[in-house]
Amino acid sequence: MSDSAAQPEFWNTRYAAGRTPWDFGGVPAALGEFLVRHPGAGRRVLVPGCGSGYEVAALHAAGWEPTAIDFSPSAVARAHATLGPAHAARVVLGDFFAHDFAKAPFDFIYERTFLCALPPRLRADYARRIAALLAPGGQLAGFFFFTETPPDDGPPFGLAPGEPEQLFAADLALEVDAPASDSLPIFAGKERWQERRRR
Ligand SMILES: C[S@@+](CC[C@H](N)C(=O)[O-])C[C@H]1O[C@@H](n2cnc3c(N)ncnc32)[C@H](O)[C@@H]1O
C-alpha cells in the first residue's frame, strides 16, 4: 500500500504531469443542490484538499465564506488560476492536519476526493480533525468513495461499507445518504453523497 500520497510531492508530480483523473472540472450536481437547500448567509465553510478549487466560487456565490486548503503548491497554483484574484486569498497552502485556521470553527466542511486521497492510516486523524474544526450543529457534506474490498493500492483508497459510521460515531450523525449522480469514471457506481451533522 502506498504511503507516498501523504506527501505533497506525490500530488505535485501528478498535477505537473496532468494526471488528475479525479478533477471534475466544475461543480458536481449534489453540491449545487445542497447549496440551494443551505444558503450560507455569511457562514464559514472549509474545503480541505481543494485541488483546483472549482467549488470555492460556487460556495461564495451561495453566501458562504470559504477557506480552502491544499498542501501541494501545484494544486494551490491551479486553484488560484481557476478562481482568479477575487478568490485567491481564500485558498491557502498548508496541511489540513496542522494548519491553524483563523476562521475555525466552520459551519460546513465540504468533502470531495480528499478522504480517499489519504492513506487509510490517517482516517481516524481525519475524523478527529473534522470534529475539532466543525462548530456544534455544523455539517460535513460531500462525496465519499466506497469499495467492497479493502484497498491494497491507491489513491483512491475506498472506504468499506459502514466504515464512516464507525469513524464518525462519536461526533457526527448521518442525515443524508444517496448515490452520486454524476461521478467521474474512476468513482462511478462507488461514490455517495453524504451529509453528517456535528453533535
Ligand atoms: C485527489 S485530490 C482532490 C482534489 C479536490 N478535492 C478535487 O475534488 O478535485 C487530493 C488533494 O488533497 C491534497 N492533500 C492531500 N493530503 C493533504 C493534507 N494533509 N493537507 C492538505 N491537502 C492535502 C492533495 O495535494 C490533492 O490536491
The ligand as a Tripos MOL2 file, in Angstrom:
@<TRIPOS>MOLECULE
LIG
   27    29     1     0     0
SMALL
NO_CHARGES

@<TRIPOS>ATOM
      1 C1         -7.4760   13.5720   -5.2040 C.3       1 LIG1
      2 S1         -7.0440   15.2580   -4.9600 S.3       1 LIG1
      3 C2         -8.6510   16.0140   -4.8110 C.3       1 LIG1
      4 C3         -8.6460   17.4860   -5.0630 C.3       1 LIG1
      5 C4        -10.0250   18.1340   -4.9720 C.3       1 LIG1
      6 N1        -10.6850   17.8890   -3.6950 N.3       1 LIG1
      7 C5        -10.9240   17.6980   -6.0890 C.2       1 LIG1
      8 O1        -12.0450   17.2330   -5.8200 O.co2     1 LIG1
      9 O2        -10.5250   17.8360   -7.2580 O.co2     1 LIG1
     10 C6         -6.4750   15.2600   -3.2720 C.3       1 LIG1
     11 C7         -5.8720   16.5790   -2.8580 C.3       1 LIG1
     12 O3         -5.6300   16.5520   -1.4670 O.3       1 LIG1
     13 C8         -4.4160   17.2340   -1.2110 C.3       1 LIG1
     14 N2         -3.9240   16.7830    0.0960 N.ar      1 LIG1
     15 C9         -3.5750   15.5300    0.4660 C.ar      1 LIG1
     16 N3         -3.2140   15.4920    1.7570 N.ar      1 LIG1
     17 C10        -3.3250   16.7630    2.2360 C.ar      1 LIG1
     18 C11        -3.1180   17.3650    3.5070 C.ar      1 LIG1
     19 N4         -2.6870   16.6600    4.5640 N.pl3     1 LIG1
     20 N5         -3.3760   18.6800    3.6380 N.ar      1 LIG1
     21 C12        -3.8150   19.4090    2.5880 C.ar      1 LIG1
     22 N6         -4.0290   18.8940    1.3540 N.ar      1 LIG1
     23 C13        -3.7950   17.5870    1.1730 C.ar      1 LIG1
     24 C14        -3.5390   16.8850   -2.4010 C.3       1 LIG1
     25 O4         -2.4830   17.7840   -2.5880 O.3       1 LIG1
     26 C15        -4.5480   16.8940   -3.5390 C.3       1 LIG1
     27 O5         -4.6230   18.1470   -4.1760 O.3       1 LIG1
@<TRIPOS>BOND
     1     1     2 1
     2     2     3 1
     3     2    10 1
     4     3     4 1
     5     4     5 1
     6     5     6 1
     7     5     7 1
     8     7     8 2
     9     7     9 1
    10    10    11 1
    11    11    12 1
    12    11    26 1
    13    12    13 1
    14    13    14 1
    15    13    24 1
    16    14    15 ar
    17    14    23 ar
    18    15    16 ar
    19    16    17 ar
    20    17    18 ar
    21    17    23 ar
    22    18    19 1
    23    18    20 ar
    24    20    21 ar
    25    21    22 ar
    26    22    23 ar
    27    24    25 1
    28    24    26 1
    29    26    27 1
@<TRIPOS>SUBSTRUCTURE
     1 LIG1         1 GROUP 0 **** ****
